[in-house]
């Protein structure tokens, strides 16, 4: 789902819709839902890993990958995204400084999303094979 929304739906919306603001608003909502689903699934996988590994929980590389993925989601949703919403409310295009700050935040969010996507791909490629 992460790959479909971020790398298929987003470019199509920005290309097809006349309003970049509307496309951005729709993508923000979709990213929020993808992050919520990812956080719930990641949390459940961590619980399964805790049950499976017990005291060796923090020795499993997959656990660390999941923790990093959850931290990236938290950074986007609780730090970056609220600032982007605030800048939009202040008038993104009314001030060059606001536009520059929005661009910086958007870039940081994009990098976090890319890293998260690649870490998820790593987990898929390595396969679960009975472990988390």
Steps between C-alpha positions, in 0.01 A plus 500: 500500500786738583647457154166534321396821676838670506639405163194438282203698633690817595656566158172422325300738721747785456504440124125463449348752740497868407548604861833412662348605833221244462747230392717581802203494734384162367852356521537629856185311597616184324847516656339544841295183449800305367700610804220398736476156340879468507518597866230250599659220296849587626378503859334161457815357342704629794262328742537174307878541508496568873299183556725298270841627607436580866817641654681477167247744352751780441753265340285439191589727206140496376387652830744788451377552145141515627596742777673729250198485272269593787728788601494631143119486498490683833742766373284565197163494675585677825778737400518568126136479391360733770752766398402460134132538590578813700696653211212427263259671742727807515495530123762288334531718191472837674854498635821377340640393838191291572523342157868419555429350843214295355736373229757402761240314706359333189850384407560361850167321490579355157837370619341340807232342279762367258710349779188343649404357162846351450507351850160343437629361172800357686266317737299364209807390305654328800166336565339425828562122501355456845685794656428865534 
